[in-house]
Amino acid sequence: MSKLNMLCLATMAITIGCLGLNNYKLGKRISQLEGEAYYTNMHLNDTSMKLEMFLSMIEDEMHSSIRRISRPIAREEVIKGFQEFARNFNKAGVQKGSSNEVPNEKSDRDK
């Protein structure tokens, strides 16, 4: 064989060897990245579940807190409203048990 053929064969062998080594390294890197993607997905799912549980706990706690806080406030507001109504009612001159109406049996039209 001529020296040129030997040089071409050697260059092809070196190129094929480099490509094979590069392919091997890329395969290892892909495997590593797939493992990391799987690991990241596990953490994302775990974090998502924790966040969902936390939000549901917050929601339940929030509703009970709102009820616990709002009931006394509502009660106070209703009492204030009735007290205001009683003051206005008394200011209007209406007293307890008094009425300007004449009972039916004592009216002048019946006589």
Stockholm file with secondary structure:
# STOCKHOLM 1.0

chainA/1-111         MSKLNMLCLATMAITIGCLGLNNYKLGKRISQLEGEAYYTNMHLNDTSMKLEMFLSMIEDEMHSSIRRISRPIAREEVIKGFQEFARNFNKAGVQKGSSNEVPNEKSDRDK
#=GR chainA/1-111 SS CCHHHHHHHHHHHHHHHHHHHHHHHHHHHHHHHHHHHHHHHHHHHHHHHHHHHHHHHHHHHHHHHHHHHHHHHHHHHHHHHHHHHHHHHHHTTCCTTCCSCCCGGGCGGGC
#=GC SS_cons         CCHHHHHHHHHHHHHHHHHHHHHHHHHHHHHHHHHHHHHHHHHHHHHHHHHHHHHHHHHHHHHHHHHHHHHHHHHHHHHHHHHHHHHHHHHTTCCTTCCSCCCGGGCGGGC
//
